[in-house]
Amino acid sequence: MGLERTETELSVERRSPSGATVRLSARFSRGSSAPTDAELRAALAELEASLAALVGEPEPATAGRRADRELSELIETYRPRQRELIDLLLEEGELTATEHARLREHLEATAEAGRGRATSGEPPAPRAPAASPAPAPAAGGRPVEELLRAYEITTLRQAGAVRARRQISYDEYMRLKAHFEQAVVARPAAAEDDRRR
């Protein structure tokens, strides 16, 4: 003998702008007769309208897709020097497939131009000092200012990429993280001070 369904439940949920998940549900007792498809559709539409009144309309599915950035902006943002880093940025969703391809082509063209200079007798293009810094020390660690300068780190994301390449220790990464978190906290405080003046 099969199980007899005694009620039907409809639920809708969505993230609010604050990040909380809001769920609304409606239950229909089977009683003497089950709700019709039309009644369920009407109830679902009413739940969705109530949810929209609480947290706003859902964003279109295409809203999250941003336009691909130009090569110059990508170079300025990421300063690519290693293919592995570019691949990592793609895996983490920081780059679109098109942006990833642009950066790889740029990296390959730069490497090819460097090889061409070497065979033609031209002096090689000057390399940035941060291209291959010394390996990270096992303990202790370098001061934050030295790490920022040596690896040209301007964001926490860049610090994470340098850590992923094992060029800085975990302790150094945590100090960099604290540095950027303090900078975020200090900015509103400085703005408040400016307003008071």
N, C-alpha and C positions, 0 to 999 in steps of 0.2 A: 504494500500500500504506500503510495507516494505522500510526500509532505504537503500539507495544505497551507497555503499562504494566508495569513490572517490580516496583514496590513501591507500597504505600499508606502514607501518613503521617498520623497524627492529632496535633493539637497543641491544648493549652489554655493560656491565659495570663490573668493577673490582676495588678493592682497590689497590692503588699504595703502594710501600714500605714506603712512607711517611705518609700513612694513608688516603690520599685523595681518593675520589671515582671518577673514570674517566669513562665517558659514551660516546660511539660513536653511532651515529644513521644514518640511510639512509632511505629516503622516496622515494616511487615509486608512481607516479601519474598514475591513472588507464588509463587515456586517452582513446584511441580507444580500447585497449586490456589490460587485467590484466597481471602482470608478471607471468611467469610459476613457478612451484615448483623448477625446476632446476635453474632458474635465481635467485630465492630467496635464495636457498642453496649456490650458488656461491657468492652472495652478502654478506651473513652471514659469510662465510669463510673468505672473504676479510676484513670484519669489525673485526673479531677475530684476524686476522693476524696483522692488523694495531694497535689494542689494545695491543697485545703482544709486538709489537715493542716499544710502548710508556711506558708500565709499567712492562713488563716482562711476562714470562709464568706463568699460575696459578700453585699454589702448589698442589701436589696430595692430595686427600681427606684424605689419611692416615697419612700425614705429621704431623698433629697436635696431633696425638695419641702418647703419650710417654709410655715408658716401665714402668711397676709397680716397685716401689722401694722396697728394702728389709726392713724388720722390724727394723733392727738396725738404718737405715737411717731415717725412719719415727719417731722413738722414739727420736732420736737426734734433728730432725727438730721441732717436735710439742710438745714433752714432755707431752703426754696425761695423764690426771688425771680424766677427767669427760667424760662420754659417750656423753653428750649433745654437748660438744665441737667437738668431733669426727664426730657426725652427722652433725653439722654445717659446718665443713670442706668439707664433702661430698656434701652437698647442694650447697656450693659455688664453687664446681668444683676443689677444692684444692687436693682432694683425688679421686682415682678411686675406683670402687666398691671393687676390690680385696684389695687395701690398707686399705680401711675402715674396711673390715672384719678382716684383720691382726691386726689392732690396737684395735679393739673391743675384739678379742680373747686375746690379750696381757693384756688389761685392766682387763678382767674377770679373767684371770689366776693370775694376781697380787693380785686382791682382794681376790681370793680363797686362795692363799698362806698366805695372811695376816690373814684371818679367821682361817686357820689351826694353825698358830703360837699362836693365842690367846687361842685356846682350848687346845693346848698341853702344855701350861705354858711357852713357849718360849717368850722372850721379843719381842714385835712387831718391825718390821723393822722401822728404823728412817724415818720419813716423811719429805719431803722438807718444809721449812718454808713458801714457797709460795703457798702451797696447799690450804689453806683457810685463806687468809689475812682478816683483819678487813674490814667491809663494807665501801664503799666510803663516805667521808664526803659530806654534803649537799652543802657547799659553801667553798670558799677559795681554799683548796686543798693542797696536799702534793708536795714537790719539785720533779722535774723530776728524780733526782738521786735516791731518795727513792723509787719512783714507779718502776724504772728499776730494782732495787735490790730486792724489796719485791715480785714482780711478775715474776722475771726472764725474762723480756721483752728485746728482742734483735732486733725485727723488728716491723714495723708499723702494720703488719698483726697480730702479737701477741697482740699488744696493742688493736686492734679492737676486738679481741676475748675476752680479759679481760673486755673491755667496754660492749660487748654484754652480759656478765654475770653480769653486773651492779656492778662490784667490784671497778670501778673507775668512777668518775663523768665526765660529758661532758667536763668541763673545763680542767680537768686533761688529758683527751684524746687529746684535742686540743693542749695542751702544749707538750704532747708526739709526736704528729704529727709534730709540728713545730721543735722539737728536731731532728727527723729523716730527715726532709726535709733539715735542716741546715747541717746535716752530709753529705747528698748527694751533696750539693753545695760545702761544704768545701773540699771534696775529690779531685775534679779536680783542685781546687786552690792549694792544697798542692802538687799535682803532678807537676803542672806548676812551683812552687817554687823549687822543687827538680831538675827539668830539667835546671832551670837557674843556679843552683849551679853547 
